[in-house]
Amino acid sequence: MITVEHLTKRYGDFTAVDDISFTIGEGHIYGFLGPNGAGKSTTMNIMTGCLAATSGEVKIDGYDIFEQARQAKQCIGYLPEIPPLYTDETPREYLRFVAEAKGIAGKEIPGEVARVIREAGLTEMQDRLIRNLSKGYRQRVGIAQALLGNPRYIILDEPTVGLDPLQIIEIRDLIRELGQKHTVILSSHILSEVQAICESVLIIAHGKLVAFDTPQNLERRLAENNRLTITAECGEEALRAILDGTEAVADYTVDALPAPVPAPQPEPAPAEPAEAPAAEGTAEPEAPAEDGETTVLDAPTELPDAALAEEPAAPAVCQATLTLAGDPAAACRAVFFAFAKAGCALLQMTPIKADLENIFIELTEDEPSGKEATAHESGIQA
Ligand SMILES: Nc1ncnc2c1ncn2[C@@H]1O[C@H](COP(=O)(O)OP(=O)(O)OP(=O)(O)O)[C@@H](O)[C@H]1O
C-alpha cells in the first residue's frame, strides 16, 4: 500500500503540489490524470524519492520514502518522464548496469535482465544500440529498467507521450500485462488513455487532488452533465418558446447566430455574343493568359427586377446549448418532438462530449472544500 498524506511541494512562492492525500492499494492500474503543469510529475518524483517534499509524508508498504529510503525504493520501479538512457549501450548492457546500481546480486543479474527483456518485449532488440531504437522501443527499455528487482509498484510518468499511434497501443497493452503482476501507477494528460487502461483515476488540477474514482463513476458523473447543441430552423423567439415549454430542458443559452446561408442564386443565362464573330484571319489575336493569371469574366451588372423579387429569403436559423434534465436519451427525444410539434425543423443535435477540459472546468470550478469532498466521495480513498 502507498499512502500519501498532506503532501505539499513549493518551488519558492509557487505551490506545485497542494496538500494532497490518497492511498493506493494493490493489484490495480491507477491513473494520475491532469493537464500539463498540474503537478503529476512533482507528485511522482516525491513518491519515488527523487525529490524532497516541502511537507507531508509518503509511505511505501509502511516504509517512509525519506526516512527509510532504501527499503521503500526497493518496492518501486520508476519510469520518469524523460528516462535517463545511455544511448551508446544496448538494452542488455544498460539493464545490466541498472541492475547493479539497484543492488541486485551479481549472480542474479543475467536471469533478471533476461526476464525484464522478455516482459518488456525487447528480445529482438536487446543487442541493438539504444540510439538506433524507435521511441517505442526506447520506452520499453525504460519500462524494463523499472521492472528490475520485481518491485511491487511500477510508476510510469507519461509513458505514451511522443509515441506514434501503433506504439501507443503496444505500450498500453504492455501496461495492461504489467497490471496483472504489479500495481501500476501511470500519469497522463489524456483522459481516453486513462479510461482505457486504468481501474482508478486520480485527477490532479492546480496541484490539488480534485477527484479519485473509477472511470465508470467519472463517466456517470459526466453523463449527468448532459449538454448538447442544437441548430433549429426558426427565429429566436420561437426557439425560446419551445425550449421554455420543454421540461426535459433544464437550462439553455441561445448562441450567436451562424452567418446566414445565402440562398441559391439562379444560374445566369450565358450572355449573347455582342457582335458576330469576325471573319477568319481578320480578328486581332487575343493575348494568351500568362501562367497563374486568373481570367475574370464580366458578371452581369444588373439583374432583372423579376429575378430579385423571386430570390427566396434565407430561413431564420438559431443555435442553442442545452443542459438536459433526466435520462439523456429520453430528454433528446423530448426536445426533438417539441420542435417537430412546433413545426420547426431541427437541423442538428450534437452532444457536447465530455473531454478532459470539461472535467477540469467542472471539477476546478468548485470551492476547495467541495473538491476535497469529491476526492473522498468515491469510497476508494482510505
Ligand atoms: N524545479 C522547478 N522549479 C519551479 N517550478 C517548477 C519546477 N518543477 C516544476 N515546476 C512547476 O510546478 C508545476 C507542476 O509541474 P509538474 O511537472 O509536476 O506538472 P505535470 O502535471 O507533471 O505537468 P507535465 O505533464 O507538463 O510535466 C508546473 O507549473 C511547473 O512549471
The ligand as a Tripos MOL2 file, in Angstrom:
@<TRIPOS>MOLECULE
LIG
   31    33     1     0     0
SMALL
NO_CHARGES

@<TRIPOS>ATOM
      1 N1         12.0700   22.8740  -10.3940 N.pl3     1 LIG1
      2 C1         11.0050   23.6580  -10.5360 C.ar      1 LIG1
      3 N2         11.0320   24.9450  -10.2320 N.ar      1 LIG1
      4 C2          9.9520   25.7480  -10.3480 C.ar      1 LIG1
      5 N3          8.7470   25.3220  -10.7700 N.ar      1 LIG1
      6 C3          8.6530   24.0300  -11.1120 C.ar      1 LIG1
      7 C4          9.7640   23.1260  -11.0200 C.ar      1 LIG1
      8 N4          9.3430   21.9010  -11.4230 N.ar      1 LIG1
      9 C5          8.0460   22.0400  -11.7490 C.ar      1 LIG1
     10 N5          7.6350   23.3030  -11.5730 N.ar      1 LIG1
     11 C6          6.2900   23.8220  -11.7950 C.3       1 LIG1
     12 O1          5.3890   23.0680  -10.9860 O.3       1 LIG1
     13 C7          4.1810   22.8370  -11.6800 C.3       1 LIG1
     14 C8          3.8880   21.3710  -11.7110 C.3       1 LIG1
     15 O2          4.8490   20.7410  -12.5670 O.3       1 LIG1
     16 P1          4.7960   19.2040  -12.9030 P.3       1 LIG1
     17 O3          5.9470   18.9190  -13.8270 O.co2     1 LIG1
     18 O4          4.6880   18.4360  -11.6550 O.co2     1 LIG1
     19 O5          3.4290   19.1100  -13.6840 O.3       1 LIG1
     20 P2          2.8580   17.9170  -14.5360 P.3       1 LIG1
     21 O6          1.4480   17.7470  -14.1450 O.co2     1 LIG1
     22 O7          3.7410   16.7280  -14.4480 O.co2     1 LIG1
     23 O8          2.9080   18.5000  -15.9960 O.3       1 LIG1
     24 P3          3.7490   17.9860  -17.2470 P.3       1 LIG1
     25 O9          2.9610   16.8810  -17.8080 O.co2     1 LIG1
     26 O10         3.7840   19.2000  -18.1320 O.co2     1 LIG1
     27 O11         5.1070   17.5810  -16.7460 O.co2     1 LIG1
     28 C9          4.3380   23.4600  -13.0390 C.3       1 LIG1
     29 O12         3.7420   24.7280  -13.0220 O.3       1 LIG1
     30 C10         5.8310   23.5950  -13.2090 C.3       1 LIG1
     31 O13         6.1670   24.6700  -14.0340 O.3       1 LIG1
@<TRIPOS>BOND
     1     1     2 1
     2     2     3 ar
     3     2     7 ar
     4     3     4 ar
     5     4     5 ar
     6     5     6 ar
     7     6     7 ar
     8     6    10 ar
     9     7     8 ar
    10     8     9 ar
    11     9    10 ar
    12    10    11 1
    13    11    12 1
    14    11    30 1
    15    12    13 1
    16    13    14 1
    17    13    28 1
    18    14    15 1
    19    15    16 1
    20    16    17 2
    21    16    18 1
    22    16    19 1
    23    19    20 1
    24    20    21 2
    25    20    22 1
    26    20    23 1
    27    23    24 1
    28    24    25 2
    29    24    26 1
    30    24    27 1
    31    28    29 1
    32    28    30 1
    33    30    31 1
@<TRIPOS>SUBSTRUCTURE
     1 LIG1         1 GROUP 0 **** ****
